[in-house]
Amino acid sequence: MSSSNDEGRTHEVTNQVDELSGYSLLATDPALQQGLERQGAAWALPQLQAYGEQLGRAETYALAEQANRHTPELRTHDARGRRIDRVDFHPAWDQLLALYRGQGLVSRSFEEAERAGRWSAFAAGFYLHGQVEAGTLCPATMTQAAIPVLARDPQLAALLPQLRSTLHDPRDLPMAQKHSLWIGMGMTEKQGGSDVRANTTRATPLGGREYSLRGHKWFFSVPMSDAHLVTAQTEAGVSCFFVPRWRPDGTKNTVQIQRLKDKIGNRSNSSSEVEFLDAHGLLVGEEGRGIPTIIEMAGYTRLNCVIGSAAILRQALVQALHYTRHRRAFGRRLAEQPLMQSVLADMALESEAATVLMLRLAQGFENGERGWQRILTPAAKFWVCKRAIEFTGEAIEVFGGNGYVDNGVMVRLYREAPVNSIWEGSGNVMCLDVLRAFAREPEALLALLDDWRSDAEPVLRAEADVLQTLLTGDPALLEPQARLLCQRLVLLAQAVLLRRHSPAVVADAFIASRIAAPSGRVYGALQLDPAAIAPLLQRAFPG
Ligand SMILES: Cc1cc2nc3c(=O)[nH]c(=O)nc-3n(C[C@H](O)[C@H](O)[C@H](O)COP(=O)(O)OP(=O)(O)OC[C@H]3O[C@@H](n4cnc5c(N)ncnc54)[C@H](O)[C@@H]3O)c2cc1C
């Protein structure tokens, strides 16, 4: 594509590729569509189709750009010196939150009707949104994860209609006056994030379930949420508290925002440091049983990290395919150059594998399948989130120098990629969690391995055997090898899913390059059947 309306006087601008927009994110994603049909979510296709079109418009990409360029600003005091602890956002932030909330995605997975396919429909919506703007997924995911916890609470269950509401309400008012609510989560303190037991924030009983919290949180995202679920120590140990922004008596709760984090990516979203100055909190669940409550929520948010990273892979791939189909070098389009085709095809394999996996995990949550939910989800959180970091690095290089200039979607994806690997349990913590879950319920994974072996080709059966031997072997070797085990486990799961559900051209190339003869550590370092290239790239993003 070229443009001749350049204002310079020395040259005409040619061979620069226009931004990708005006496309449907769902209609151009056969793997996603087929997965939704397969997993009983065909009923969601019309709505998701419309959402995919809306997200693909230039105006929505522009909102994402604005929300990330004009980052949130903290106002600790008003003009007269009164403490307000308010974060101001560019209007694009609220428009993006309204878009997401308007789709009913915050509570889709926990909808009352419990339609079959609801988790897959949710995952697809989250994945579509995450391709265009990821920061807004932070409040979305924390609010979603809080729903089952609050629904069990006799008092807080009254908030369910506001949690399920499809109206975004950005007003800073007591909960009773609002149409809808956002909920955050606060566990991480300076002395330890992964190790929540090291929390020093104290909660002192005031009578009944009411407590007074004193201490801090080192990471406290979405501080403008209507409430946070916060961990703090009581006599009984780490407990979980519902800490609203406004106290029940209508005064502002004493949660002081110290400052906002200046983050690599995820810049539209505000992440803060806070202090609780005898803040009001309501005990949630049993005293001393805060960790299981947090772990329950983390189960959901970890799935969302996988979906969010699959979204990053998908968008980086689509952008790379669009760019290379229009940019020319040495007399041919980049997408026609054999070595670039190897890179693109390898990325297409990675992306489809992530998409089918995140959908299958979501189905596992819906069906309560322990192997997928409890073991494959943390393993995938480790592997897919890590892959996004390398993938986006490769994708910006596909754009050459343009990819390194901070003026749009590619750099945003690159900056965003690492966060899913860090929050909600970093890579090592996830791998150790897989080992812990396997030790507790080995039969959940062994049954999955049996299922995968049942119709698998010899190379996959052999890989399942090796994994089983390693997992049930010398326990002393498990911890140092936990990353290797998780990597192999996820690759095997992806290979089985692709073999069962994707065209042979995708499954063959994935299995050959990831399991039969693992290729190099960079994208494009693989041997591909030349006849596979065109169908692989066409499927990835129909031209
Ligand atoms: C943008 C952003 C927003 C966030 N928002 C929130 C929020 O809203 N609420 C909240 O509570 N937290 C939030 N966090 C914090 C996040 O969850 C933590 O940073 C994360 O859990 C890791 O904790 P930590 O930073 O204390 O690292 P540490 O616990 O110090 O871990 C450091 C490294 O050591 C590794 N490690 C830890 N234990 C082991 C072990 N036993 N063996 C091997 N390796 C190990 C970890 O994998 C990690 O790589 C946010 C973080 C970011 C980046």
The ligand as an SDF file (V2000), in Angstrom:
LIG
                    3D

 53 58  0  0  0  0  0  0  0  0999 V2000
    1.4680   -4.8400   36.8530 C   0  0  0  0  0  0  0  0  0  0  0  0
    1.2950   -5.6190   38.1090 C   0  0  0  0  0  0  0  0  0  0  0  0
    0.1210   -5.5150   38.8010 C   0  0  0  0  0  0  0  0  0  0  0  0
   -0.0700   -6.2460   39.9670 C   0  0  0  0  0  0  0  0  0  0  0  0
   -1.2540   -6.1310   40.6360 N   0  0  0  0  0  0  0  0  0  0  0  0
   -1.4230   -6.8100   41.7950 C   0  0  0  0  0  0  0  0  0  0  0  0
   -2.6270   -6.6820   42.5440 C   0  0  0  0  0  0  0  0  0  0  0  0
   -3.5620   -6.0090   42.1320 O   0  0  0  0  0  0  0  0  0  0  0  0
   -2.7400   -7.3410   43.7100 N   0  0  0  0  0  0  0  0  0  0  0  0
   -1.7430   -8.1190   44.1880 C   0  0  0  0  0  0  0  0  0  0  0  0
   -1.9000   -8.7130   45.2460 O   0  0  0  0  0  0  0  0  0  0  0  0
   -0.5720   -8.2570   43.5080 N   0  0  0  0  0  0  0  0  0  0  0  0
   -0.3970   -7.6240   42.3280 C   0  0  0  0  0  0  0  0  0  0  0  0
    0.7740   -7.7590   41.6370 N   0  0  0  0  0  0  0  0  0  0  0  0
    1.8690   -8.4680   42.2610 C   0  0  0  0  0  0  0  0  0  0  0  0
    2.1650   -9.8270   41.6620 C   0  0  0  0  0  0  0  0  0  0  0  0
    1.1220  -10.7150   41.8720 O   0  0  0  0  0  0  0  0  0  0  0  0
    3.4940  -10.2750   42.2870 C   0  0  0  0  0  0  0  0  0  0  0  0
    4.5130   -9.4070   41.8350 O   0  0  0  0  0  0  0  0  0  0  0  0
    3.8340  -11.7180   41.9730 C   0  0  0  0  0  0  0  0  0  0  0  0
    2.9210  -12.5770   42.5930 O   0  0  0  0  0  0  0  0  0  0  0  0
    5.2580  -12.0780   42.4210 C   0  0  0  0  0  0  0  0  0  0  0  0
    5.4730  -11.7010   43.7430 O   0  0  0  0  0  0  0  0  0  0  0  0
    6.7570  -10.8180   44.1330 P   0  0  0  0  0  0  0  0  0  0  0  0
    6.7720   -9.6320   43.2160 O   0  0  0  0  0  0  0  0  0  0  0  0
    6.7580  -10.5540   45.5700 O   0  0  0  0  0  0  0  0  0  0  0  0
    7.9770  -11.7270   43.7250 O   0  0  0  0  0  0  0  0  0  0  0  0
    8.6890  -12.8270   44.6430 P   0  0  0  0  0  0  0  0  0  0  0  0
    7.6700  -13.5820   45.4060 O   0  0  0  0  0  0  0  0  0  0  0  0
    9.8060  -12.1890   45.3620 O   0  0  0  0  0  0  0  0  0  0  0  0
    9.2960  -13.7670   43.4940 O   0  0  0  0  0  0  0  0  0  0  0  0
   10.4130  -13.3730   42.7120 C   0  0  0  0  0  0  0  0  0  0  0  0
   10.7580  -14.5120   41.7510 C   0  0  0  0  0  0  0  0  0  0  0  0
   11.1020  -15.6650   42.4910 O   0  0  0  0  0  0  0  0  0  0  0  0
   10.3780  -16.7760   42.0240 C   0  0  0  0  0  0  0  0  0  0  0  0
   10.1250  -17.6740   43.1380 N   0  0  0  0  0  0  0  0  0  0  0  0
    9.3700  -17.4510   44.2320 C   0  0  0  0  0  0  0  0  0  0  0  0
    9.3450  -18.5300   45.0060 N   0  0  0  0  0  0  0  0  0  0  0  0
   10.1160  -19.4700   44.4020 C   0  0  0  0  0  0  0  0  0  0  0  0
   10.4960  -20.8110   44.7120 C   0  0  0  0  0  0  0  0  0  0  0  0
   10.0300  -21.4140   45.8190 N   0  0  0  0  0  0  0  0  0  0  0  0
   11.2930  -21.4750   43.8610 N   0  0  0  0  0  0  0  0  0  0  0  0
   11.7420  -20.8880   42.7220 C   0  0  0  0  0  0  0  0  0  0  0  0
   11.4320  -19.6410   42.3930 N   0  0  0  0  0  0  0  0  0  0  0  0
   10.6200  -18.9230   43.2120 C   0  0  0  0  0  0  0  0  0  0  0  0
    9.1180  -16.2190   41.4120 C   0  0  0  0  0  0  0  0  0  0  0  0
    8.6010  -17.1000   40.3900 O   0  0  0  0  0  0  0  0  0  0  0  0
    9.6210  -14.9080   40.8350 C   0  0  0  0  0  0  0  0  0  0  0  0
   10.1220  -15.1360   39.5430 O   0  0  0  0  0  0  0  0  0  0  0  0
    0.9630   -7.0670   40.4530 C   0  0  0  0  0  0  0  0  0  0  0  0
    2.1620   -7.1740   39.7400 C   0  0  0  0  0  0  0  0  0  0  0  0
    2.3290   -6.4550   38.5760 C   0  0  0  0  0  0  0  0  0  0  0  0
    3.6290   -6.5750   37.8350 C   0  0  0  0  0  0  0  0  0  0  0  0
  1  2  1  0
  2  3  1  0
  2 52  2  0
  3  4  2  0
  4  5  1  0
  4 50  1  0
  5  6  2  0
  6  7  1  0
  6 13  1  0
  7  8  2  0
  7  9  1  0
  9 10  1  0
 10 11  2  0
 10 12  1  0
 12 13  2  0
 13 14  1  0
 14 15  1  0
 14 50  1  0
 15 16  1  0
 16 17  1  0
 16 18  1  0
 18 19  1  0
 18 20  1  0
 20 21  1  0
 20 22  1  0
 22 23  1  0
 23 24  1  0
 24 25  2  0
 24 26  1  0
 24 27  1  0
 27 28  1  0
 28 29  2  0
 28 30  1  0
 28 31  1  0
 31 32  1  0
 32 33  1  0
 33 34  1  0
 33 48  1  0
 34 35  1  0
 35 36  1  0
 35 46  1  0
 36 37  1  0
 36 45  1  0
 37 38  2  0
 38 39  1  0
 39 40  1  0
 39 45  2  0
 40 41  1  0
 40 42  2  0
 42 43  1  0
 43 44  2  0
 44 45  1  0
 46 47  1  0
 46 48  1  0
 48 49  1  0
 50 51  2  0
 51 52  1  0
 52 53  1  0
M  END
$$$$
